[in-house]
Amino acid sequence: MDEIEAWEGLLKWCFAQQNLDNDPTKWTKDDITKIERSLHRFIPLIRFYNIKPTNFFYKVYNYKDVLPQGLIHDLLEFHIVPDIKPKTNVASSRNLKIKLDSTIIQSNHIPLFASWIDRKDSSHYNNKKIPYDFKLLYHSGQDGFDAASFHRNCDNKGATIFVAKVQDSTQLIGGYNPLDWNGNDWKTTRDSFLFSFVVGKNISTAN
């Protein structure tokens, strides 16, 4: 189910409960208050940041009078201002089919990593459209926490992303290497990068 379908289903239920038409131009102040109260406890369950810009404009923003104004402001900023990250921890898409073996990153990190690799600063990939296949190559807890184990698992495997958790904290740090891990010679590239998450599970805390 797409997130917009979940939102439209919630609205349909709400209007049926309140016996109102789905036409904001006809609502009275009392109608708006009733709808706000009916929707209030369900708003946190909708993944608004996963709704595509066109659907947001025509199918969400149209109901701005019954949604929290802070949420509307943050969503407008997210869709309009380049490089703005979500203000809240974004839940994974309901359609996500990414299988992860990692114990420190979650499925919602993957579209972000793919976007960074392709330098998509203003419009990130969503969970349905990721041009890369991410596979776990090395797990220090299973493969050994030493350089030899790392190179045994990662050499000659192409581009890699390394992620580590800072001990006794929620912080994650890591980097992207677009080149193979092989040989002892220095290599040069302009496409590598480093990153960190102040709170590992919250992609909005990325640096």
C-alpha positions in Angstrom: 0.0 0.0 0.0 1.3 3.4 -0.9 1.3 6.0 1.9 -1.1 8.2 0.0 -3.6 5.3 0.0 -3.3 5.0 3.8 -4.0 8.7 4.1 -7.0 8.7 1.8 -8.4 5.6 3.6 -8.1 7.5 6.9 -9.9 10.5 5.4 -12.7 8.3 4.0 -13.2 6.7 7.4 -13.2 10.1 9.1 -15.8 11.6 6.8 -18.0 8.6 7.2 -17.8 8.9 11.0 -18.6 12.6 10.9 -21.2 12.3 8.1 -19.4 15.0 6.1 -18.6 15.5 2.5 -15.0 15.4 1.3 -15.0 19.0 0.3 -13.1 21.4 2.6 -14.7 24.5 0.9 -18.0 23.5 2.5 -16.8 22.8 6.0 -17.9 25.1 8.9 -15.6 25.8 11.8 -17.4 23.2 13.8 -16.8 20.7 11.0 -13.1 21.4 11.0 -12.9 21.0 14.8 -14.7 17.6 14.6 -12.4 16.4 11.8 -9.3 17.6 13.7 -10.4 15.7 16.8 -11.2 12.6 14.8 -7.8 12.6 13.0 -5.6 13.7 15.9 -4.6 10.3 17.2 -3.9 8.8 13.8 -1.7 11.6 12.4 1.5 10.1 13.9 0.8 6.8 12.1 0.9 8.4 8.6 4.3 8.6 6.9 3.8 12.0 5.4 7.4 12.4 4.3 7.0 9.3 2.1 4.2 10.8 0.1 5.3 12.1 -3.3 5.3 15.9 -3.9 2.4 15.9 -6.4 0.2 13.8 -4.1 1.2 16.0 -1.1 0.2 19.1 -2.9 -3.2 17.9 -4.2 -4.2 15.3 -1.6 -2.6 16.4 1.7 -2.1 20.2 1.6 -5.7 20.5 0.5 -6.6 19.5 4.1 -4.1 21.9 5.8 -6.9 23.3 8.0 -7.4 20.0 9.9 -3.7 19.1 10.2 -1.2 20.4 12.7 0.3 23.7 11.4 3.8 22.7 12.5 3.5 19.6 10.4 2.3 21.4 7.4 5.2 23.9 7.7 7.8 21.2 8.0 6.4 19.3 5.0 6.3 22.4 2.9 9.9 23.1 3.8 10.9 19.5 3.1 9.4 19.6 -0.4 10.4 23.2 -1.4 13.8 24.0 0.2 16.8 22.1 -1.3 18.8 19.8 1.0 16.3 20.0 3.9 16.1 16.8 5.9 12.9 15.6 7.6 12.4 17.2 11.0 11.2 13.9 12.6 12.4 10.3 12.4 10.9 9.0 9.2 9.5 5.5 9.4 10.2 3.0 6.7 7.9 2.8 3.7 5.0 0.3 3.9 6.2 -1.0 0.5 9.8 -1.5 1.5 11.3 -4.8 0.3 14.9 -4.2 1.3 16.4 -7.1 3.2 19.1 -6.2 5.6 21.3 -8.4 7.7 22.8 -5.4 9.5 22.2 -4.9 13.2 23.2 -1.2 13.3 21.4 0.4 10.3 17.8 0.1 9.2 16.1 0.0 5.8 15.4 3.7 5.8 19.2 4.3 5.7 19.5 2.6 2.3 17.7 5.2 0.1 19.7 7.9 1.8 23.0 6.2 1.1 22.0 5.7 -2.5 21.1 9.4 -2.8 24.5 10.5 -1.4 26.3 8.2 -3.8 24.5 9.8 -6.7 24.8 13.3 -5.2 21.1 13.8 -5.1 21.0 16.6 -2.6 17.7 18.2 -3.4 15.5 15.1 -4.1 16.4 11.8 -2.4 15.6 8.3 -3.7 12.5 6.7 -2.2 12.2 3.2 -1.0 10.8 2.0 -4.3 13.5 3.3 -6.6 17.0 2.5 -5.5 19.5 1.9 -8.3 21.9 -0.2 -6.2 21.9 -3.6 -4.6 23.3 -3.4 -1.0 24.7 -6.5 0.4 26.4 -7.1 3.8 30.0 -8.1 3.2 31.6 -7.8 6.6 30.2 -8.0 10.2 32.9 -7.5 12.8 31.0 -9.5 15.4 30.9 -12.5 13.0 33.9 -12.2 10.8 36.5 -10.9 13.1 37.5 -7.4 14.3 40.8 -7.0 12.5 42.2 -5.6 9.2 42.8 -9.1 7.8 39.2 -10.1 8.3 38.0 -6.9 6.8 40.1 -7.2 3.6 39.3 -10.9 3.3 35.6 -10.0 3.0 35.7 -6.7 1.2 38.6 -6.8 -1.2 37.7 -6.9 -5.0 34.0 -6.4 -4.3 33.7 -3.0 -5.9 32.3 0.1 -4.1 31.6 -0.3 -0.4 30.0 1.6 2.5 31.4 1.1 5.9 29.3 1.8 9.0 30.4 1.5 12.6 28.7 2.3 15.9 30.5 4.4 18.5 30.9 2.4 21.7 28.5 3.4 24.5 26.6 5.9 22.3 23.8 6.0 19.7 26.2 7.6 17.1 27.0 5.9 13.8 30.0 6.9 11.7 31.0 5.7 8.3 32.2 6.3 4.8 31.8 5.4 1.1 34.6 4.1 -1.0 33.8 4.0 -4.7 36.9 2.0 -5.4 37.9 -1.6 -4.8 39.7 -2.5 -1.5 42.7 -4.2 -3.0 46.5 -3.8 -3.2 48.7 -1.6 -1.0 48.9 1.5 -3.2 47.3 4.8 -2.5 44.3 5.6 -4.7 42.6 8.9 -5.6 38.9 9.7 -6.0 36.6 12.6 -5.7 33.6 10.5 -5.1 34.3 9.2 -1.6 32.6 10.7 1.4 32.3 10.4 5.2 29.1 10.6 7.2 27.7 10.3 10.7 24.4 10.0 12.5 24.1 11.6 15.9 21.3 9.2 16.7 21.9 6.1 14.6 18.3 5.1 14.0 17.2 8.6 13.1 18.3 9.6 9.6 17.4 13.2 10.2 20.4 13.5 12.5 22.8 12.8 9.6 25.9 14.9 9.1 
